[in-house]
Amino acid sequence: MKANLEFNLPEDEYKFNCAVNGDKYLAALECIRSEVRTIYKYSELSETEFELVERIYSMIIHYINEYNLKFTPD
């Protein structure tokens, strides 16, 4: 299967960059998720800090699932 995307540059430059760099955005999100998980699991945090990190981590996971993102090819 092939897909061809067409953009009217320069007016569609933002959409073009999103399409071309989508894998980089996903990789950056995975790095953020991983770093927050490390803080959540291994850092000595106060109860308030722990709750905040837990909330942030849950939010990241929620949006990953909501947008059906996968970090590795099927």
MIDRENTI-640614 format. One record per atom (N, C-alpha, C, O): residue in three letters; x negated, y, z. Coordinates in steps of 0.001 Angstrom, whole numbers, plus 524288, in hexadecimal, padded with zeros to 5 digits. Layout:
% residues N
ALAXYZ
...
% end
This chain:
% residues 74
MET7FCAF7FB6E80000
MET800008000080000
MET7FC83804CF80000
MET7F87C804F6802A0
LYS7FE148089F7FD19
LYS7FB4F80D957FCE3
LYS7FF05811F47FE63
LYS803BF8119E7FD93
ALA7FCCD8160380091
ALA7FFD981AAC801D6
ALA7FCC981F687FFF7
ALA7F81481FD1800DD
ASN7FF69822DB7FD70
ASN7FD08827B67FBA6
ASN7FFB782C3C7FE56
ASN8048082CB27FE3C
LEU7FCA082F86800B8
LEU7FEAB834348033C
LEU7FCE6838E38001F
LEU7F8738391F7FE50
GLU8005E83C947FF82
GLU7FF07841627FCC0
GLU80004846018004E
GLU803EF8463C80316
PHE7FC6B849A68002A
PHE7FCCA84E5A80355
PHE7FBDE8530E7FFD7
PHE7F8B2852DC7FC3B
ASN7FEA485743800EE
ASN7FDBC85C367FE3F
ASN7F9FE85F65801A7
ASN7FB88861C880588
LEU7F51285F5780013
LEU7F122862368030E
LEU7F0AC867B2800D1
LEU7F12B8684D7FC12
PRO7EFCB86B90803D3
PRO7EE7086B728095D
PRO7F32286BA780D0C
PRO7F26986B33811C7
GLU7F7EF86C5480B11
GLU7FC6286CFC80EAB
GLU7FD858681D811F0
GLU7FFA08689D8163B
ASP7FC388637A81013
ASP7FD1985EA281307
ASP7F82285CAA815A9
ASP7F7B485805816D8
GLU7F4708601881694
GLU7EF6485E71818AE
GLU7EFE685BBE81DFD
GLU7ED33857E481EFE
TYR7F35285DB582163
TYR7F40A85B3E82685
TYR7F5F0855A1825E9
TYR7F3C48521882858
LYS7F9F0854BE822B6
LYS7FBFF84F79821D7
LYS7F7E984BF981F44
LYS7F7818475B8208D
PHE7F4F284E1D81BB3
PHE7F0C084B3981924
PHE7ECBB8496C81D26
PHE7EB2B844E081D2C
ASN7EB0D84D008208C
ASN7E72D84B9B82481
ASN7E94B847848284D
ASN7E66484412829FE
CYS7EE40847D8829A3
CYS7F09E843E182D08
CYS7F08183E8582A68
CYS7EF4583A9B82CEA
ALA7F1C683E5B82573
ALA7F1D5839658229C
ALA7EC568372B82208
ALA7EB818327E822CB
VAL7E8AB83A74820B7
VAL7E350838AB81FD7
VAL7E0A883713824EF
VAL7DD7E83374824F8
ASN7E1E6839B782932
ASN7DF3E838CC82E29
ASN7E287835D38321E
ASN7E13A835CA836BF
GLY7E6B88335A83070
GLY7EA238308B8340C
GLY7E74B82C838374E
GLY7E87182BEA83BF0
ASP7E395829B7834F8
ASP7E0A2825D1837F0
ASP7DD4F8285E83C26
ASP7DC748260D84046
LYS7DB7282D0F83B2D
LYS7D85582FD683F1C
LYS7DBC9831AB843A3
LYS7DA348316E8482C
TYR7E0838337D8425F
TYR7E431834FC8467A
TYR7E57883045849EB
TYR7E59A830B484EB4
LEU7E66582BD48477D
LEU7E7A48271784A65
LEU7E3008255684DB7
LEU7E3B6823B38522E
ALA7DE4C825A784B98
ALA7D99B8243F84E93
ALA7D8E6827E58533F
ALA7D77D826248577F
ALA7D9DD82CEA8527F
ALA7D968830AA856CA
ALA7DD7182F7885B01
ALA7DC3782FBD85FA5
LEU7E23582E2985979
LEU7E63F82CCD85D3D
LEU7E4BC827F18604B
LEU7E59F827B286504
GLU7E27B8241585DB2
GLU7E0BE81F5B8606B
GLU7DC678209E8644C
GLU7DC5081E6786890
CYS7D8D982413862F1
CYS7D4B8825B586698
CYS7D70F8286786B5D
CYS7D56F8276186FC5
ILE7DAD282BCB86A84
ILE7DD6A82E8386ED8
ILE7E03382A918724F
ILE7DFB882AC787717
ARG7E31F826F386FED
ARG7E5DF822F4872EC
ARG7E20B81FBB87631
ARG7E30681EB187AC8
SER7DDC281E30873D8
SER7D9DF81B0387684
SER7D75381DF287B10
SER7D69481BBB87F44
GLU7D602822E287A39
GLU7D39B8260887E58
GLU7D75A826DD882EF
GLU7D5C78268988777
VAL7DC4E827F1881BB
VAL7E025828B0885E6
VAL7E0F682394888DC
VAL7E18B8239F88DA2
ARG7E10081F3B8861A
ARG7E18481A23888A5
ARG7DCED8192988C4F
ARG7DDAE8173A890A6
THR7D83B81A7588AA4
THR7D399819C588DEE
THR7D40E81D05892E7
THR7D2D981B2289728
ILE7D5C6821D689263
ILE7D6898252B89700
ILE7DAA1822B089A94
ILE7D9E38226589F52
TYR7DEEA820ED89847
TYR7E34381E8E89B2E
TYR7E180819B989E3C
TYR7E2FC819038A2C1
LYS7DE558166C89BBF
LYS7DCE98117589E20
LYS7D832811C28A1C6
LYS7D7FB80EEA8A5A5
TYR7D473815208A09F
TYR7CF65814C28A342
TYR7CDC28198B8A66D
TYR7C9D78194F8A934
SER7D09A81DCD8A619
SER7CF0F8227B8A8FB
SER7D17A822818AE68
SER7D5C6820838AF3E
GLU7CEA4824C98B208
GLU7D0C7825908B741
GLU7D3B782AC28B72D
GLU7D16282EF58B6EF
LEU7D8D782A598B762
LEU7DC3182EEA8B6E3
LEU7DF9982F7E8BBBA
LEU7E0DC82BAE8BE5F
SER7E1098344D8BCCD
SER7E4FB835288C0D7
SER7EA348332B8BEBE
SER7EAB8832308BA10
GLU7EDFA832978C219
GLU7F320830B78C076
GLU7F57D834528BC4F
GLU7F7C2832788B87F
THR7F4F5839678BD0A
THR7F70283D368B942
THR7F43383CBC8B404
THR7F6B483CD18AFEA
GLU7EF1783C3F8B421
GLU7EC1B83BA08AF48
GLU7ED938368D8AC8E
GLU7EE56836718A7CF
PHE7EDF7832668AF90
PHE7EF7082D588AD5A
PHE7F4C182DAB8AAAD
PHE7F56982BB58A655
GLU7F87F830188AD36
GLU7FDB98309C8AAEF
GLU7FD98833C08A5E2
GLU800638327F8A22C
LEU7FA61837D18A5B6
LEU7F9F583AF78A0F6
LEU7F780837D489C86
LEU7F973837E889821
VAL7F3458351789DA5
VAL7F0AD831EB899A1
VAL7F45D82D98897C2
VAL7F49F82C7489318
GLU7F73282B3689B69
GLU7FB0082730899FB
GLU7FF338296C89661
GLU800C5826E889298
ARG800F982E158978E
ARG804F1830AD89455
ARG802D4831D988ED9
ARG805918310B88AFA
ILE7FE0B833B588E85
ILE7FBA7834E588977
ILE7FAEC82FE788651
ILE7FC2482FBB881AB
TYR7F8EC82BD5888E3
TYR7F81C826D688631
TYR7FD4C824B08842C
TYR7FD9E822E487FB9
SER8014E824DE88766
SER8067C822FF885C7
SER80897826238812E
SER80B0D823F887DAA
MET807A182B3488136
MET8096182E8B87CEC
MET8069C82D0E877D6
MET8091882CC0873BB
ILE8018882C2487816
ILE7FE9782A8A87370
ILE800CD825708714C
ILE801D48250386C9E
ILE8018982195874B1
ILE8039F81C8787306
ILE8091B81D27870C2
ILE80A6781AB186CD6
HIS80C4B820658732E
HIS8119C8215487138
HIS811788233E86B90
HIS8144B8213486840
TYR80E358272486A73
TYR80E1A8294B8652A
TYR80B87825A286146
TYR80CFE8259785CB2
ILE807BF82293862FD
ILE8058081E9B85F89
ILE809C881ACE85DDE
ILE80A3D8197985945
ASN80CE381917861A2
ASN811278157286074
ASN815878180E85D60
ASN817AD815BC859C1
GLU816D781CDD85ECD
GLU81B1781FA185C1B
GLU819EB820608564B
GLU81D6B81FFF85305
TYR815058216C8550E
TYR813838224684F9F
TYR8117981D4A84D15
TYR80F8781D67848B0
ASN811F0818DB84FE8
ASN81078813BA84DDC
ASN80AE2813B484BB2
ASN809E3811C884767
LEU80753815DD84EBD
LEU801DF8161384D22
LEU7FF088112784ECB
LEU8001780EF5852F0
LYS7FB6A80F7484B84
LYS7F83280AF184CB2
LYS7F28680C7984BDF
LYS7F13180F128480D
PHE7EF3680AD484F7F
PHE7E9C180C6684F43
PHE7E66C808B784BFB
PHE7E22980A3484A51
THR7E83A8040684B06
THR7E5468005E847BF
THR7E8D37FE658436E
THR7ED877FDCB8443B
PRO7E69C7FD6383EDE
PRO7E9CF7FB6A83A98
PRO7EC367F62283C0B
PRO7E9D37F30983ED7
ASP7F0EE7F52883A1F
ASP7F38A7F00E83B03
ASP7F0D87EBC683806
ASP7F2787E7418384A
% end
